[in-house]
Amino acid sequence: MFEFLWKKKAPAVQPVVQKRAIRPVPRPKVAVEQAVAPGTQLHYDPNLVPNLVADHRALLGIFGEIGAAMNRKDMAQVKQKLGEFGDGLRGHLLKENIRFYVYLQHNLEGDAENAAIMHEFRSEMQHIGKAVADFLHKYTAEEDGWIWDETMWQSFQEEVGGIGKVLTKRIKTEESILYALYLPPHEYR
């Protein structure tokens, strides 16, 4: 169809060639059923892991902006960036929970060792997610009497440092261990 883009322009005079109907060459079928996690309608997505890694980079970038705003004691910027971080993290966790973990759960049914690794990661992330959600709520809530005084800033700095360490470690282990388990369904057999 796009041959005209890559071929040189033909000379003005060419011999007349009889045209034949071209039949499509049958492709080997990688049936949709083969690209779906057993027992689900979740298709293998070769872009999922790169998208999850891109989410990590974006989240770490926002987290760095939170730290910079914190160092300037710019409360408005801190709260804005905390909101962005929370939105990004929720979107990432939702994508991971639905498209990644459910897919793995179904594909690792016959692999007890890797299934246990996946379940451990999932459980740990639920605890981390809850701790981060509590942290975000604590520092973005608009409650009566809530003031960013020096004690609040100090508390925030300690907590943000701890959360940064946990998230950085988690991202490294997800990318080096967990994401390697995400394969097309036929590769689990």
SULBELLIN-V491229 format. One record per residue. N is the residue number from 0. RES is the residue in one small letter. D_CENTER is the distance of its C-alpha to the mean C-alpha in Angstrom with 2 decimals. Layout:
N/RES/D_CENTER
N/RES/D_CENTER
//
This chain:
0/m/35.76
1/f/34.70
2/e/37.31
3/f/39.17
4/l/36.47
5/w/36.87
6/k/40.55
7/k/43.44
8/k/45.71
9/a/48.38
10/p/52.02
11/a/53.89
12/v/56.07
13/q/54.61
14/p/56.19
15/v/55.58
16/v/53.30
17/q/53.19
18/k/49.75
19/r/48.47
20/a/45.90
21/i/42.63
22/r/40.90
23/p/37.19
24/v/36.54
25/p/34.94
26/r/31.52
27/p/30.75
28/k/28.91
29/v/25.42
30/a/25.78
31/v/23.08
32/e/24.02
33/q/23.14
34/a/19.63
35/v/19.02
36/a/18.31
37/p/21.78
38/g/22.71
39/t/19.88
40/q/19.16
41/l/15.61
42/h/15.67
43/y/14.07
44/d/11.73
45/p/12.09
46/n/9.51
47/l/6.59
48/v/6.18
49/p/7.14
50/n/4.80
51/l/1.86
52/v/5.46
53/a/6.55
54/d/5.01
55/h/6.80
56/r/9.65
57/a/10.07
58/l/10.24
59/l/12.60
60/g/14.51
61/i/15.14
62/f/16.10
63/g/18.50
64/e/19.95
65/i/20.57
66/g/22.46
67/a/24.44
68/a/25.42
69/m/26.33
70/n/28.59
71/r/30.31
72/k/30.59
73/d/29.37
74/m/28.71
75/a/27.83
76/q/25.16
77/v/23.79
78/k/23.60
79/q/22.00
80/k/19.25
81/l/18.80
82/g/18.40
83/e/15.77
84/f/13.89
85/g/14.35
86/d/13.24
87/g/9.97
88/l/9.43
89/r/10.69
90/g/8.51
91/h/5.26
92/l/7.63
93/l/9.04
94/k/6.40
95/e/6.09
96/n/9.85
97/i/10.96
98/r/9.41
99/f/8.61
100/y/11.32
101/v/13.90
102/y/13.74
103/l/14.25
104/q/16.86
105/h/18.88
106/n/18.74
107/l/19.63
108/e/22.61
109/g/25.07
110/d/23.53
111/a/24.39
112/e/23.40
113/n/19.78
114/a/19.53
115/a/20.83
116/i/18.30
117/m/15.42
118/h/17.37
119/e/18.03
120/f/14.42
121/r/13.78
122/s/17.01
123/e/16.50
124/m/13.24
125/q/15.32
126/h/17.96
127/i/15.89
128/g/14.36
129/k/17.99
130/a/19.35
131/v/17.06
132/a/17.91
133/d/21.55
134/f/21.40
135/l/20.06
136/h/22.71
137/k/25.38
138/y/25.01
139/t/24.38
140/a/26.86
141/e/30.03
142/e/32.55
143/d/36.29
144/g/37.50
145/w/34.09
146/i/34.78
147/w/32.90
148/d/35.81
149/e/35.92
150/t/35.18
151/m/32.05
152/w/30.87
153/q/31.62
154/s/29.79
155/f/26.75
156/q/26.85
157/e/27.11
158/e/24.27
159/v/21.87
160/g/22.77
161/g/22.13
162/i/18.75
163/g/17.81
164/k/19.04
165/v/17.24
166/l/13.77
167/t/14.55
168/k/15.81
169/r/12.97
170/i/10.40
171/k/13.10
172/t/13.73
173/e/10.30
174/e/10.10
175/s/13.79
176/i/14.48
177/l/12.01
178/y/9.85
179/a/13.37
180/l/14.22
181/y/12.18
182/l/15.08
183/p/17.04
184/p/19.31
185/h/22.46
186/e/21.34
187/y/21.42
188/r/25.09
//
